[in-house]
Amino acid sequence: MYYDQKISSVFEELKTSEEGLSSGEAEKRLEEYGKNELKEKEEISVFRLFISQFKSILIFILIIASIVSALLGETIDAIVILFTVFLAGVLGFVQEYRAEKAIELLKSLTSPEAVVIRNGTEKKIPSTELVPGDIILLQTGDRIPADARISKEFNLKVDESSLTGESVPVQKITGSLPADTPGADRKNMVYAGTAVAYGRGRAVVTATGMKTSFGELAGLLGTIERSRTPLQESLDKFGRLIGGATLVIVAFVAVLGVFSGFPPLDMFLWGVALAVAAIPEALPAVVTVGLGLGVRRMVKRHALVRKLPSVETLGATDVICSDKTGTLTQNKMTVEKIYVNGQTLKVTGNGYNPEGKFQKGDSEVPEDNTHLRILLLGAALCNDSNIHEEEDGWKITGDPTEAALVVAAAKAGFEKSELDRKYPRLGEIPFSSESKRMTTFNKLEDNPGNFFDSELVTFSKGAPEVILASCTKTFLNGEMKALTPEHEQEISEQVKELADQALRVMAISFRPLEENFSPEKVSFGEIPVEKIEEDMVFSGLIGMRDPPREEVKAAIKTCEDAGIKTVMITGDHKVTAAAIARELRILKENDLTLTGSELDSLEESEFEDKVERVSVYARVYPAHKLRVVEALKKKGHVVAMTGDGVNDAPALKASDMGIAMGITGTDVSKEASSMILTDDNFASIVSAVEEGRNIFKNIKNFITYGLTAHIGEVLIVLIAILGWQILPLLAVQILWINLITDGLPPMALSVEPPDRGLMKQKPRNVEEGLITRREIAAGLGLGGLIASQALIVLVWALDSGFPISKLQTMIFTLVVFSEMFNAFNWRSDRYSVFSLGLFTNKPLVYAVLTTVILQLMVVYVPFLQFAFGTVPLSLSEWGIILALASTTLISMEIVKYLNARRAH
């Protein structure tokens, strides 16, 4: 694996040297290993994407129905059915038009050129021509072109956030590491697609193309198939139910009618009429439009949905696997604690905004506190970062850890650029992985506070154990005192205490230099570095971390109330991850924490037994994240995965709901996702979950609303044919009822806001589908009521001697108006429409009014009377229709009232 070998062994195994490969050897290896590039993924054609919108069983049934209608001469019926099918397909296609480009975007992260040593000389070549054994040169700003083992480095830091998701650059080393070192800790390796943040170095290429870390990601992305969403499965299940029921009804009516003496052809036509009544022609279009309207609402709540059917998946989600950095946390290193003059101070303020206070308990520490100012002066001067204000807030340049120190100094009134001007740096000893410290020499002409007895002062910052080992004095109570073992013990205990709080701890020291000191002597080696960095004065400790977002804790509590488990998956260290998870209440008392290495040691069966008890995964790599998602899905969970890095892409694609970050997210993670958070805020996921639940609730409600209409129509036609040998509704009237009752009102129902307590309910069971016993009971009950209303009109009309056209017009109008009352029932399946406010859903009010006007036109406009076989109705007839139709609303209000009383 190269990271556990000495560099000489790596050179030997790869048959190369510091002089690099010869041109001839490089050509041979290029033929053997192939070009250093990612393989193209087969593109999905626009035609195939469009055709995929029509794979639903329900769509298939509707197409057959349209063909049968056309063969029977019902051309208008056939056209209307096909139009609704086509509309549903177009709407779905428009949403999903963008073909997946994950691997193509991965390719854009690789470097176009690389500087290598060939034949002993430096040369620049296309990165596609790199081969294992090549020696590559790296410097600040370079995109690393291949996986490689570092052979030399000078303060080399690499930004690996595109691979690991962690924002702090990794300090690289040249030495070998233990064989069991986790992937995230292999600091002697560099990886394709990452970038050099600081310093320079050289490395020997160990893997190219699809064998690199990015290549493995591309391979994972290429093999993962998106699972069908719960809604797609539910619609197919509903389609099978409708298809089966329709065939049974048609066969039953045809056979019964033939045995009763009716002509077989008439029975077939009546059977087709019943089939038209049973099939919800507009459902695919209404569901698609409903989802589309939901998508528009979600955009306002900072969630951009890329694939329509995945909208309601959020409503069924019961596990959210979240990345830590930038999602649960602010992705801004912030100083929170300072240990100075034997006291621990709290630092207030958020992110990189240089506003905050220093507190000891409840009392504020003044900015002119000498000990605090000396500590922060050293932290700011021994520093290469800076902060600046832009329109959208404060930004940093340089290393985030150093920038946090600059921000803390600014809170005490020290502005970095002003400090650099007043106290110029004369020289420095840069940070290195071996020394673990940085030292600067500064000229302090106006000697702040007349504290230093020399104009030349050296400041050091670095790892506490290194800084402490170089100190012989400590700055306490306004004077420099000898550093006693007791002092050292106290400082070491403070370091441990801060580290236990998941803080990254840095120590600061200083020493006044002799007036005749010359930094050049250090640079030229006349004065050993060790001599400068000894006999230092310990100034204090600074503890910093990437703090949680303020609103996340409340969001996680809401998820918990909603029956959703939050799992943290991060590349950060176990202690840091666990501390943040405890603070956010992700990690509870009996929950488990696993590292990537521990996960690797578990057999699949062992892991599946534990997976539901694990709340934190630390130091993980892409394959680990994918394994977690797949294990949870095997357990029957509906999994949402959030992430922003390239490393998250496979798990995002494999999860039921991949949620990418819109601001910090890479293009790769966005293309692999189903949804993008435009504000990178975990709290927005809660809003999206609520919206997803509400969308499914609304879809379910308007499907149940439509089910009552179709059951009512079927029962009316079936009973009238069998009992009176009368067709109570013409086929065109049935189609019109389906068109206007399944059109505008359901679309209006789809914008109904969430019910009270929606986020107190447990996630729905995806196995139950759209139609459960409750919906069937409601459909049969209300459908039976509508059929009873129609039969009352039928008996009354026959007794009154009305012509068949009058009877059909009254039943036709009664069904439409009854369904308009019914539409108000299904604003909520739990709450009374009067408690919601009868007119609060204005789109529904407009939809009902529009439907009523259209029905009046059908009844009274002459050419429409001819087309639909209607005749005008009298006021007394209207009175009967409205009185009967209103019982649809009244009866449901009584049921809701009784259910509410039973629940309490």
Secondary structure, 3 states (H helix, E strand, C coil): CCCCCCHHHHHHHCCCCCCCECHHHHHHHHHHHCCCCCCCCCCCCHHHHHHHHHCCHHHHHHHHHHHHHHHCCCHHHHHHHHHHHHHHHHHHHHHCCCCCCHHHHHHHCCCCEEEEEECCEEEEEEHHHCCCCCEEEEECCCECCCEEEEEEEEEEEEECHHHHCCCCCEECCCCCCCCCCCHHHCCCEECCCCEEEEEEEEEEEEECHHHCHHHHHHHHHHHCCCCCCHHHHHHHHHHHHHHHHHHHHHHHHHHHHHHCCCCHHHHHHHHHHHHHHHCCCCHHHHHHHHHHHHHHHHHHCCEEECCHHHHHHHHHCCEEEECCCCCCECCCCEEEEEEECCEEEEECCCCCCCCCCEEECCEECCCCCHHHHHHHHHHHHCCCCEEEEECCEEEEECCHHHHHHHHHHHHCCCCHHHHHHHCCEEEEECCCCCCCEEEEEEECCCCHHHCCCCCEEEEEEECHHHHHHHEEEEEECCEEEECCHHHHHHHHHHHHHHHHCCCEEEEEEEEECCCCCCHHHHHCCCCCHHHHCCCEEEEEEEEEECCECCCHHHHHHHHHHCCCEEEEECCCCHHHHHHHHHHCCCCCCCCEEEEHHHHHCCCHHHHHHHHHHEEEEECCCHHHHHHHHHHHHHCCCCEEEEECCHHHHHHHHHCCEEEEECCCCCHHHHHHCCEEECCCCHHHHHHHHHHHHHHHHHHHHHHHHHHHHHHHHHHHHHHHHHHHCCCCCCHHHHHHHHHHHCCHHHHHHCCCCCCCCHHHCCCCCHHHCCCCHHHHHHHHHHHHHHHHHHHHHHHHHHHCCCCHHHHHHHHHHHHHHHHHHHHHHCCCCCCCHHHHCCCCCHHHHHHHHHHHHHHHHHHHCHHHHHHHCCCCCCHHHHHHHHHHHHHHHHHHHHHHHHHHHHHC
